[in-house]
Amino acid sequence: MSVISKLMEATEADTDVLRSLDSNNDDFSKFREVDFTFKCESKDKADTIAGFLDDYQYGRANVITEDDQYMVQLLIEMPVTQNIILCVSGFMTCLAELYNVEVDGWGCIAQNGT
C-alpha cells in the first residue's frame, strides 16, 4: 500500500474517531492527552522509534510489551480540532512508514465543554 493510500485510510479512521467524540459532546479545542501507538516487530525497533520521538520532543514515548508484541506509545498534550489531529496523525503515519512499522491510530478521552 502506498503512503498516500495509508494517509487517506488514516484520515477516514481519524474522522470516525472525531465523530465518536462529537457524539459525546467533546470540546475539540480543549487540550487533552492523546495517545498514538506504533506496533513494532522487535524491542530494538521499538527502542529506536521511542528514542527518536523523545530526542525530538514529539511527546512522551514509552516502550510497552503486551503478549510478545512490542509497541511504542506516544503521549501528546494537544487539542483535537480536525486540522490539528489530521496533521499530527498524518505525520505519525509517515513516521511509521519510514521505520517500517504499523501505527495503530490514536485515542483520547472526550473533554466536555463544561
C-alpha positions, 0 to 999 in steps of 0.5 A: 500500500502506498503512503498516500493510500495509508494517509487517506485510510488514516484520515477516514479512521481519524474522522470516525474517531472525531465523530465518536467524540462529537457524539459525546459532546467533546470540546475539540479545542480543549487540550487533552492527552492523546495517545498514538501507538506504533506496533513494532516487530522487535524491542530494538525497533521499538527502542529506536522509534521511542528514542527518536520521538523523545530526542525530538520532543514529539511527546512522551514515548514509552516502550510497552510489551503486551503478549510478545508484541512490542509497541511504542506509545506516544503521549501528546498534550494537544487539542483535537480540532480536525486540522490539528489531529489530521496533521499530527496523525498524518505525520505519525503515519509517515513516521511509521512508514519510514521505520517500517512499522504499523501505527495503530491510530490514536485515542483520547478521552472526550473533554466536555465543554463544561 
